[in-house]
Every structure is written in C-alpha cells, then in structure tokens.
Amino acid sequence: MESSGLYIRYVVVTNLGTRAGYAYVINNGDDKTHRSPRPVPPGQPWMYFFNRDLKDGAQICGSIDLGPATCTAVHA
C-alpha cells in the first residue's frame, strides 16, 4: 500500500499461491470489495488504485480468491 496519512494511492495484492486466482481488496471502512478483472497468475501482483482519502481507522485487506487475507489499518 502506498499512502500518506489518510490518502491512499494504491494497494497491491500479490498471488503467492500455485494457481491463478482473483485478487480482492476489501475496504472495511466503506464495506466495499474490489476484484481484479481477471485471475492473477502465481507470483504476479494486482494493483487497485484508491487515489483518495479513506476514513481514519478504516481497515484494508487483500486476498486471493477470498482466502486468508492480509490487512492494515489507515490512520492519520
């Protein structure tokens, strides 16, 4: 994730698995889910561009095929 305070430029989800799968970015601050347009091959990243401020305390999670997620919180 590239950010400055509450401004989030983008989030990267990398497929660490052995099969292609859709990448998901979940914004728990707005209850929105964003999915890659096509499956992401193993070892490859997918970037989702927010280019906006998010709510203080919002949690952003990334996963492949809604499997185990890695999350980080947004703070001012």
C-alpha positions in Angstrom: 0.0 0.0 0.0 1.3 3.5 -0.9 -0.2 6.1 1.4 0.3 9.4 3.1 -1.9 9.8 6.2 -5.4 9.1 5.2 -4.7 9.5 1.5 -4.3 6.0 -0.1 -2.8 6.0 -3.6 -2.9 2.2 -4.3 -2.9 -1.2 -2.7 -1.0 -4.2 -4.2 -2.2 -7.9 -3.8 0.3 -10.5 -4.9 -0.6 -14.1 -5.6 1.7 -16.2 -3.5 -0.2 -19.4 -4.4 0.4 -22.0 -7.1 -2.8 -21.3 -9.1 -4.2 -18.3 -10.7 -7.0 -16.6 -8.7 -8.9 -13.4 -8.5 -7.4 -10.7 -6.3 -9.6 -8.9 -3.8 -9.2 -5.6 -1.9 -11.7 -5.2 0.9 -12.3 -1.7 2.3 -13.9 -2.4 5.7 -14.2 1.4 6.3 -16.8 1.6 3.5 -17.9 -2.0 3.3 -16.7 -2.2 -0.3 -15.0 -5.1 -2.2 -12.9 -4.6 -5.3 -12.0 -7.6 -7.5 -9.3 -7.9 -10.2 -10.8 -8.0 -13.7 -9.2 -11.4 -14.4 -7.4 -14.1 -12.4 -3.9 -13.1 -11.2 -1.2 -15.7 -12.1 1.1 -17.2 -9.4 3.8 -14.8 -8.3 2.1 -11.8 -10.0 0.7 -8.6 -8.4 -2.5 -6.7 -9.0 -2.8 -3.0 -8.1 -6.0 -1.3 -7.0 -5.9 2.5 -7.2 -7.9 4.3 -4.5 -6.4 7.8 -5.1 -8.4 9.3 -2.3 -8.7 9.8 1.5 -10.2 7.0 3.5 -11.8 7.1 6.9 -9.5 7.2 9.9 -9.3 3.6 11.3 -10.5 2.0 8.0 -9.1 -1.5 7.6 -7.9 -2.5 4.1 -7.5 -6.2 3.4 -6.1 -8.1 0.4 -6.5 -11.7 -0.6 -6.6 -14.1 -3.5 -10.0 -15.8 -4.1 -11.2 -14.5 -0.7 -8.7 -16.8 1.0 -6.6 -15.8 4.0 -6.3 -12.0 4.0 -3.5 -9.6 4.9 -4.9 -6.4 6.5 -3.7 -3.0 7.5 -5.4 -0.1 9.2 -5.4 3.5 7.9 -4.5 6.2 10.4 -4.0 10.0 10.2 
